[in-house]
Amino acid sequence: MSAAAPEAARGANDAGSTLRRKLLAWLLPPLVVLFLFDAVGSYFIATRVSDRIYDGEMVEIARELVLHVTHPPQGSLAFRLSPEAERLLLLDETDRVWYAVRGADGRLIAGDRALPPPAAAPRGTAFYDAALEGAPVRVAQLASPLPNDAGGGAVIVQVAETLIKRTRLARLIMVSVILPQLALILIAAALTAVGVGRGLAPLVRLRHAVEERSHLDLSPLEPAGVPNEARPLVAAVNDLMQRLDEVLKSQSRFIADAAHQLRTPVAGLKAHIELALREEDLEQMRRALAHIYTSVERLSRLVAQLLSLARNEPSAAQKIELVPLDLGKLALQATMDWVPEAYKKNIDLGYEGPETPVTVRGDAFRLSELMNNLLDNAIRYTCAGGRVTVRVADGARASLSVSDDGPHIPVEERARVFERFHRLLGTHADGSGLGLSIVREIAALHRAEITLADDADGVGNSFSVAFPPA
């Protein structure tokens, strides 16, 4: 394993732990917030329950005290409660209890003066918080008519009590509610952490499967056991591996083909050089050098075509910038460049096209290379006195065609002529069989469609390239 592999593995571990932390960060805080809200709600509920219980007890004490208030026919209100009854009624082992009995006008009849009189004329039962002798208390106030009093007298009774029992009961309720919920939250957090770990386990196994692979193993990853959310990732990795496998196979095939094609000219070149070195006759040496020049020229052209083919493969030119171009202008320039070569072979080379620009989206250098290979193929295989015509047409799809008077290509051979190093049997023209392969690759880069058909005059062939709308 290379030195970068441990670093990559550490990076993968960091990424996995980060994903785990992110998942836990999304799952656990809501549980904590829910617990806090529940704790606050439980506190208010426990306080209310505690108040209602002990407020009810104080109201019962107040009602009992009302029963000890009398209203003589002639005289003011009186309160009669024996010390034993008062001690029994107000006895509390935990809290201290005060009481005050007042008339309807607020005048104190009996009880503790420390209890402040009501601020307004009360009605029925009321509860409020206050402080007595520096301690917080709860006060229950009852405004009640005197029983069996035909005079319609009324009395106000106040009962105050410290908050010790209430606080203890509220705490007990809080503990009884919060502890099980806290335990439930902790269990849920633990199960969440375990669940996240188990949920990420298939991704960890997938990472290990990729890490343990050889760089030569491009077989698809097995999607079994992978969560549905990660299956698109596995499919994308498998697609990438398939494309890499195709690229590597294409490169291996290209290297093997190139080595095979270069072996023959190199061997011939070596033989001519050895022959020239053994010759003593100047004229024979000149002939040998001429053969060497021809071999070098062929070898140079073969190398140039191999480089062009490699440069225009989809794997090597995945992204090219296509800009609007005048197809007619490019075709006319390419035709003019090949006039000297056609003149050498006494071939009538012509161009036909509209006067208005024919716009296509493409790469100027590669389109010129496509046209040069089509013209080279046409001129190379057309006999002396023949005709080669370049046509540019505009319509729903702009098109370029090159017609020649070369040997007729059978229908069953038309698909194979675009393969690398394929040449028709029976043709004696010099060539490597790469020109049309380069044309096909460049057409594919421009999303153009190339076809081969018989020429319109029935002699030779016509290669046409139809471009997509600009």
C-alpha positions as CSV (number, residue, x, y, z in Angstrom):
1,M,0.0,0.0,0.0
2,S,1.3,3.4,-0.9
3,A,2.2,6.1,1.7
4,A,-1.0,8.0,0.7
5,A,-3.2,5.0,1.5
6,P,-3.0,5.4,5.3
7,E,-3.7,9.1,5.0
8,A,-6.7,8.3,2.8
9,A,-7.9,5.7,5.3
10,R,-7.6,8.2,8.1
11,G,-9.6,10.7,6.0
12,A,-12.2,8.0,5.4
13,N,-12.4,7.4,9.2
14,D,-12.7,11.1,9.9
15,A,-15.5,11.4,7.3
16,G,-17.3,8.4,8.9
17,S,-17.0,9.8,12.4
18,T,-18.2,13.2,11.2
19,L,-21.2,11.6,9.6
20,R,-21.9,9.7,12.8
21,R,-21.6,12.9,14.8
22,K,-23.9,14.7,12.5
23,L,-26.5,12.0,12.7
24,L,-26.3,12.0,16.5
25,A,-26.4,15.8,16.6
26,W,-29.6,15.7,14.6
27,L,-31.2,12.9,16.7
28,L,-30.1,13.5,20.3
29,P,-30.6,17.3,20.9
30,P,-34.4,17.0,20.1
31,L,-34.6,14.4,22.8
32,V,-32.8,16.7,25.3
33,V,-35.0,19.6,24.4
34,L,-38.1,17.5,24.7
35,F,-36.9,16.3,28.1
36,L,-36.3,20.0,29.2
37,F,-39.8,21.0,28.1
38,D,-41.3,18.0,29.8
39,A,-39.3,18.8,33.0
40,V,-40.6,22.4,33.0
41,G,-44.2,21.2,32.3
42,S,-43.9,18.6,35.1
43,Y,-42.7,21.3,37.5
44,F,-45.7,23.5,36.9
45,I,-48.1,20.5,37.0
46,A,-46.5,19.2,40.3
47,T,-46.8,22.7,41.8
48,R,-50.4,23.0,40.8
49,V,-51.3,19.5,42.1
50,S,-49.5,20.2,45.4
51,D,-51.3,23.6,45.8
52,R,-54.7,22.1,45.0
53,I,-54.3,19.4,47.6
54,Y,-53.1,21.6,50.5
55,D,-55.3,24.6,49.4
56,G,-58.3,22.2,49.9
57,E,-57.1,21.3,53.4
58,M,-56.8,25.0,54.3
59,V,-60.3,25.7,53.0
60,E,-61.6,22.9,55.2
61,I,-59.9,24.5,58.2
62,A,-61.4,27.9,57.3
63,R,-64.9,26.3,57.0
64,E,-64.4,24.6,60.4
65,L,-63.4,28.0,61.9
66,V,-66.6,29.6,60.4
67,L,-68.6,27.2,62.5
68,H,-67.2,28.7,65.7
69,V,-68.3,32.2,64.9
70,T,-71.5,33.4,66.6
71,H,-73.7,36.4,66.2
72,P,-75.8,37.2,69.3
73,P,-79.1,38.9,68.7
74,Q,-77.8,42.0,70.5
75,G,-74.1,42.5,70.0
76,S,-71.2,42.0,67.7
77,L,-69.7,38.9,66.2
78,A,-67.9,36.5,68.6
79,F,-65.5,33.6,68.1
80,R,-65.4,30.7,70.6
81,L,-62.9,28.0,70.1
82,S,-61.3,26.1,73.0
83,P,-57.5,25.8,73.1
84,E,-57.7,22.0,72.8
85,A,-59.9,22.3,69.7
86,E,-57.7,25.1,68.2
87,R,-54.6,22.9,68.8
88,L,-56.2,19.9,67.2
89,L,-57.5,21.9,64.3
90,L,-54.2,23.7,63.5
91,L,-51.8,21.0,64.5
92,D,-49.3,20.3,61.7
93,E,-46.0,18.3,62.2
94,T,-44.3,20.0,59.2
95,D,-45.7,23.5,58.6
96,R,-46.7,26.4,60.7
97,V,-50.3,27.5,60.4
98,W,-51.9,30.9,61.1
99,Y,-55.5,32.0,61.0
100,A,-57.5,35.2,61.3
101,V,-61.3,35.7,61.6
102,R,-62.6,39.0,60.5
103,G,-65.9,40.6,60.1
104,A,-67.4,41.8,56.8
105,D,-65.8,45.2,57.5
106,G,-62.3,43.7,57.9
107,R,-62.3,44.1,61.7
108,L,-60.2,41.3,63.4
109,I,-62.4,39.1,65.6
110,A,-59.8,36.4,66.5
111,G,-56.5,35.0,65.3
112,D,-53.2,36.5,64.3
113,R,-52.9,40.2,63.6
114,A,-49.9,39.5,61.4
115,L,-52.2,38.3,58.6
116,P,-52.9,41.4,56.5
117,P,-56.6,42.2,55.9
118,P,-58.0,41.6,52.4
119,A,-57.4,44.5,50.0
120,A,-61.1,44.5,48.8
121,A,-64.4,43.0,49.8
122,P,-63.8,39.3,49.0
123,R,-66.4,36.9,47.6
124,G,-66.2,33.1,48.0
125,T,-62.8,31.5,48.2
126,A,-59.5,33.0,47.1
127,F,-55.9,32.0,47.4
128,Y,-52.7,34.0,47.2
129,D,-49.0,34.0,48.2
130,A,-47.6,36.2,51.0
131,A,-44.9,36.4,53.6
132,L,-45.2,36.1,57.4
133,E,-42.3,36.5,59.8
134,G,-39.9,36.3,56.9
135,A,-41.2,33.0,55.5
136,P,-43.2,32.5,52.3
137,V,-46.7,31.3,53.0
138,R,-49.8,30.3,51.1
139,V,-53.0,32.0,52.2
140,A,-56.5,30.7,51.8
141,Q,-59.3,33.2,52.2
142,L,-63.0,32.3,52.7
143,A,-65.9,34.8,52.7
144,S,-68.9,33.0,54.1
145,P,-72.3,33.9,55.7
146,L,-72.8,32.7,59.2
147,P,-74.8,29.5,59.5
148,N,-78.1,29.7,61.2
149,D,-77.9,33.5,61.3
150,A,-81.2,35.2,60.4
151,G,-79.5,38.6,60.6
152,G,-77.5,37.9,57.5
153,G,-74.1,38.3,59.1
154,A,-71.0,37.4,57.2
155,V,-67.4,36.5,58.2
156,I,-64.0,36.4,56.5
157,V,-61.6,33.7,57.5
158,Q,-58.0,33.6,56.5
159,V,-55.7,30.5,56.9
160,A,-52.0,30.8,56.1
161,E,-49.5,28.0,56.0
162,T,-45.8,27.7,55.2
163,L,-44.7,25.8,52.0
164,I,-42.6,22.9,53.3
165,K,-45.2,20.1,52.6
166,R,-46.1,21.6,49.3
167,T,-42.4,21.8,48.2
168,R,-41.8,18.2,49.3
169,L,-44.9,16.9,47.5
170,A,-43.9,18.9,44.3
171,R,-40.4,17.4,44.4
172,L,-41.8,13.9,45.0
173,I,-44.1,14.3,41.9
174,M,-41.2,15.7,39.9
175,V,-38.9,12.9,40.8
176,S,-41.6,10.3,40.1
177,V,-42.1,11.8,36.7
178,I,-38.7,13.0,35.7
179,L,-36.6,10.0,36.7
180,P,-38.4,7.5,34.4
181,Q,-38.4,10.0,31.6
182,L,-34.6,10.6,32.1
183,A,-34.0,6.9,32.1
184,L,-36.1,6.7,28.9
185,I,-34.1,9.5,27.3
186,L,-30.8,7.8,28.2
187,I,-32.0,4.5,26.8
188,A,-33.2,6.2,23.7
189,A,-29.9,8.0,23.3
190,A,-27.9,4.7,23.7
191,L,-30.2,2.9,21.3
192,T,-29.9,5.9,18.8
193,A,-26.1,5.7,19.0
194,V,-26.1,2.0,18.5
195,G,-28.6,2.3,15.7
196,V,-26.6,5.0,13.9
197,G,-23.5,2.7,14.2
198,R,-25.3,-0.3,12.8
199,G,-26.9,1.9,10.1
200,L,-23.5,3.1,9.0
201,A,-22.0,-0.4,9.2
202,P,-22.8,-1.2,5.5
203,L,-21.0,2.0,4.4
204,V,-18.0,1.0,6.5
205,R,-18.0,-2.5,4.9
206,L,-18.3,-0.8,1.5
207,R,-15.3,1.4,2.3
208,H,-13.3,-1.6,3.3
209,A,-14.3,-3.5,0.2
210,V,-13.0,-0.6,-1.9
211,E,-9.8,-0.2,0.2
212,E,-8.9,-3.9,-0.1
213,R,-9.3,-4.0,-3.9
214,S,-6.3,-4.1,-6.2
215,H,-5.9,-1.2,-8.6
216,L,-6.4,-3.8,-11.4
217,D,-9.8,-5.0,-10.1
218,L,-12.5,-2.9,-11.7
219,S,-15.3,-5.4,-11.3
220,P,-18.6,-3.9,-10.0
221,L,-19.2,-3.5,-6.3
222,E,-21.8,-5.8,-4.8
223,P,-24.9,-3.7,-3.7
224,A,-26.3,-6.5,-1.5
225,G,-26.7,-5.2,2.1
226,V,-26.2,-1.6,1.1
227,P,-29.1,0.8,2.2
228,N,-31.3,2.1,-0.5
229,E,-30.0,5.7,0.1
230,A,-26.4,4.5,-0.7
231,R,-27.4,2.4,-3.7
232,P,-27.2,5.4,-6.2
233,L,-23.6,5.9,-4.9
234,V,-22.7,2.3,-5.5
235,A,-24.3,2.4,-9.0
236,A,-22.3,5.6,-9.7
237,V,-19.1,3.9,-8.6
238,N,-19.8,0.8,-10.7
239,D,-20.6,3.0,-13.7
240,L,-17.2,4.9,-13.1
241,M,-15.4,1.5,-12.9
242,Q,-17.0,0.3,-16.0
243,R,-16.0,3.5,-17.9
244,L,-12.5,3.2,-16.5
245,D,-12.3,-0.4,-17.5
246,E,-13.4,0.5,-21.1
247,V,-10.7,3.3,-21.1
248,L,-8.0,1.0,-19.9
249,K,-9.0,-1.7,-22.4
250,S,-9.1,0.9,-25.2
251,Q,-5.6,2.1,-24.2
252,S,-4.2,-1.4,-24.0
253,R,-5.7,-2.2,-27.4
254,F,-4.4,1.1,-28.8
255,I,-0.9,0.4,-27.5
256,A,-1.0,-3.2,-28.8
257,D,-2.2,-2.0,-32.2
258,A,0.3,0.8,-32.4
259,A,3.2,-1.5,-31.5
260,H,2.0,-3.9,-34.2
261,Q,1.7,-1.2,-36.8
262,L,5.0,0.4,-36.0
263,R,6.9,-2.9,-36.0
264,T,6.7,-3.3,-39.8
265,P,7.9,0.2,-40.9
266,V,10.6,0.2,-38.2
267,A,11.8,-3.2,-39.4
268,G,11.8,-2.0,-43.0
269,L,13.6,1.2,-42.1
270,K,16.2,-0.8,-40.3
271,A,16.7,-3.1,-43.3
272,H,17.1,-0.1,-45.7
273,I,19.6,1.5,-43.4
274,E,21.7,-1.7,-43.1
275,L,21.5,-2.0,-46.9
276,A,22.7,1.6,-47.3
277,L,25.6,1.0,-44.9
278,R,26.8,-2.0,-47.0
279,E,26.5,-0.2,-50.3
280,E,29.7,1.2,-51.9
281,D,28.1,2.3,-55.1
282,L,27.0,5.9,-54.8
283,E,24.0,5.4,-57.0
284,Q,22.8,2.4,-55.1
285,M,23.3,4.3,-51.9
286,R,21.2,7.2,-53.2
287,R,18.4,4.7,-54.0
288,A,18.7,3.2,-50.5
289,L,18.5,6.7,-49.0
290,A,15.4,7.4,-51.1
291,H,13.7,4.2,-49.7
292,I,14.7,5.3,-46.2
293,Y,13.1,8.8,-46.8
294,T,9.9,7.1,-48.0
295,S,9.9,4.8,-45.0
296,V,10.5,7.7,-42.6
297,E,7.7,9.7,-44.3
298,R,5.3,6.8,-43.9
299,L,6.4,6.2,-40.3
300,S,5.9,10.0,-39.6
301,R,2.4,9.9,-41.0
302,L,1.5,6.8,-39.0
303,V,2.8,8.3,-35.8
304,A,0.9,11.5,-36.5
305,Q,-2.3,9.6,-37.1
306,L,-1.8,7.5,-34.0
307,L,-1.4,10.7,-32.0
308,S,-4.4,12.2,-33.6
309,L,-6.5,9.1,-32.8
310,A,-5.4,9.2,-29.2
311,R,-6.1,12.9,-28.9
312,N,-9.6,12.5,-30.3
313,E,-10.8,9.5,-28.3
314,P,-13.7,10.4,-26.0
315,S,-11.7,9.3,-23.0
316,A,-8.9,11.7,-23.9
317,A,-11.1,14.6,-24.9
318,Q,-14.1,14.5,-22.6
319,K,-14.7,18.2,-22.7
320,I,-14.1,20.3,-25.8
321,E,-15.4,23.8,-26.3
322,L,-17.8,23.8,-29.2
323,V,-18.3,27.3,-30.7
324,P,-20.3,28.5,-33.7
325,L,-18.3,28.0,-36.9
326,D,-18.9,28.4,-40.6
327,L,-18.7,24.9,-42.0
328,G,-18.5,26.1,-45.6
329,K,-15.5,28.3,-44.9
330,L,-13.6,25.4,-43.2
331,A,-14.5,23.0,-46.0
332,L,-13.4,25.4,-48.7
333,Q,-10.1,26.0,-46.9
334,A,-9.4,22.3,-46.5
335,T,-10.2,21.7,-50.2
336,M,-7.8,24.4,-51.3
337,D,-5.1,22.9,-49.0
338,W,-5.4,19.5,-50.9
339,V,-5.3,21.0,-54.4
340,P,-1.6,20.4,-54.9
341,E,-1.9,16.8,-53.8
342,A,-4.8,16.2,-56.2
343,Y,-2.9,18.0,-59.0
344,K,0.0,15.5,-58.6
345,K,-2.4,12.6,-59.2
346,N,-4.3,14.4,-62.0
347,I,-7.5,14.3,-59.9
348,D,-10.3,16.8,-60.4
349,L,-10.9,18.2,-56.9
350,G,-13.9,20.5,-56.6
351,Y,-16.0,22.2,-53.9
352,E,-19.8,22.9,-53.9
353,G,-21.6,24.9,-51.2
354,P,-24.0,27.7,-50.5
355,E,-22.9,31.3,-50.6
356,T,-24.4,32.0,-47.2
357,P,-22.6,30.8,-44.1
358,V,-23.5,27.3,-42.8
359,T,-23.2,27.4,-39.0
360,V,-22.4,24.5,-36.8
361,R,-21.1,24.2,-33.3
362,G,-17.7,22.6,-33.2
363,D,-13.9,22.8,-32.7
364,A,-12.2,24.3,-35.7
365,F,-9.0,22.4,-35.3
366,R,-10.7,19.0,-35.0
367,L,-13.2,19.7,-37.8
368,S,-10.3,20.6,-40.1
369,E,-8.6,17.4,-39.1
370,L,-11.8,15.5,-39.9
371,M,-12.0,17.1,-43.4
372,N,-8.3,16.5,-44.0
373,N,-8.6,12.8,-43.3
374,L,-11.7,12.5,-45.5
375,L,-9.9,14.2,-48.4
376,D,-6.7,12.2,-47.8
377,N,-8.7,9.0,-48.0
378,A,-10.6,10.1,-51.1
379,I,-7.5,11.3,-53.0
380,R,-5.4,8.3,-51.9
381,Y,-7.9,5.8,-53.3
382,T,-9.0,7.6,-56.4
383,C,-7.1,6.7,-59.6
384,A,-5.5,9.3,-61.8
385,G,-8.0,11.2,-63.9
386,G,-10.8,10.6,-61.3
387,R,-12.9,13.1,-59.4
388,V,-13.3,14.2,-55.8
389,T,-16.0,16.6,-54.7
390,V,-16.5,18.3,-51.4
391,R,-20.1,19.4,-50.7
392,V,-21.6,21.5,-47.9
393,A,-25.4,21.6,-47.5
394,D,-27.6,23.6,-45.2
395,G,-31.1,22.4,-44.0
396,A,-32.6,20.9,-40.9
397,R,-29.1,19.6,-40.2
398,A,-26.0,21.0,-41.8
399,S,-23.9,18.3,-43.6
400,L,-20.5,17.8,-45.1
401,S,-19.9,15.1,-47.8
402,V,-16.9,14.0,-49.7
403,S,-17.5,12.0,-52.9
404,D,-14.7,10.1,-54.8
405,D,-14.2,7.7,-57.7
406,G,-12.3,5.2,-55.6
407,P,-13.0,1.4,-55.4
408,H,-16.5,0.5,-54.5
409,I,-16.9,-0.5,-50.9
410,P,-19.4,-3.4,-50.4
411,V,-22.3,-2.8,-48.1
412,E,-21.1,-5.5,-45.7
413,E,-17.7,-3.8,-45.4
414,R,-19.0,-0.2,-44.8
415,A,-19.3,-0.6,-41.0
416,R,-15.8,-2.0,-40.7
417,V,-14.0,0.7,-42.7
418,F,-14.3,2.9,-39.7
419,E,-12.4,0.4,-37.5
420,R,-8.8,0.9,-36.7
421,F,-6.2,-0.5,-39.1
422,H,-8.9,-2.0,-41.3
423,R,-8.1,-1.8,-45.0
424,L,-10.0,-3.2,-48.0
425,L,-8.5,-6.2,-49.7
426,G,-7.3,-5.7,-53.2
427,T,-6.4,-2.0,-52.8
428,H,-2.8,-1.1,-53.4
429,A,-2.9,2.4,-52.1
430,D,-0.5,3.2,-49.3
431,G,-2.2,3.8,-45.9
432,S,-2.4,2.7,-42.3
433,G,-6.2,2.3,-42.0
434,L,-6.5,5.0,-39.3
435,G,-7.9,7.9,-41.2
436,L,-11.6,6.9,-41.1
437,S,-11.2,5.9,-37.5
438,I,-10.1,9.4,-36.7
439,V,-13.0,10.8,-38.6
440,R,-15.4,8.7,-36.6
441,E,-14.0,9.8,-33.3
442,I,-14.1,13.5,-34.2
443,A,-17.7,13.1,-35.5
444,A,-18.6,11.5,-32.2
445,L,-17.1,14.3,-30.2
446,H,-19.3,16.7,-32.2
447,R,-22.4,14.5,-31.8
448,A,-22.5,14.2,-35.5
449,E,-23.6,11.2,-37.6
450,I,-21.3,9.8,-40.3
451,T,-22.6,7.6,-43.1
452,L,-21.2,5.9,-46.2
453,A,-23.1,5.3,-49.4
454,D,-22.7,4.9,-53.1
455,D,-21.9,8.1,-55.0
456,A,-24.8,9.8,-56.8
457,D,-23.3,9.0,-60.2
458,G,-22.9,5.3,-59.4
459,V,-19.1,5.5,-59.4
460,G,-17.2,5.5,-56.1
461,N,-18.3,6.3,-52.6
462,S,-19.7,9.2,-50.7
463,F,-18.9,9.9,-47.0
464,S,-21.4,12.2,-45.3
465,V,-21.3,13.9,-41.9
466,A,-24.5,15.3,-40.5
467,F,-24.2,17.8,-37.6
468,P,-26.8,18.5,-35.0
469,P,-28.6,21.8,-35.1
470,A,-26.4,24.7,-34.0
